[in-house]
């Protein structure tokens, strides 16, 4: 169950890395074709941000998300059982954390920091 749950975030990370590679190729090789390079570079940057949002968001250790399934799989029996009992309320908890701004202040810098690192590496 752990490996299946990690497949989604791993795919998002792989797509972000692939987008960074395409961005680097676009910036360095297509400079003479700016009418193609600029829109492609912007799409790659958007892809990096979107995939990092999905990757990091899905790794939050709440049971309806992939991170919750990983946590349930790694925790000892009684603790895993207690965490799995939160699953019916997981989306309500996620909505409350989104509305209260907790996600934006805690996870937002992590998402934008990792996306900016990939974008800056690709642009160098």
Secondary structure, DSSP 4 states (H G I P E B T S, - for coil): -HHHHHHHHHHHHHHHHHHHHHHHHHHHH-TT-HHHHHHHHHHHHHHHHHHHHHHHHHTSS-TTSHHHHHHHHHS-HHHHHHHHTTGGGHHHHHHHHHHHTHHHHHTHHHHHHHHHHHHHHHH-
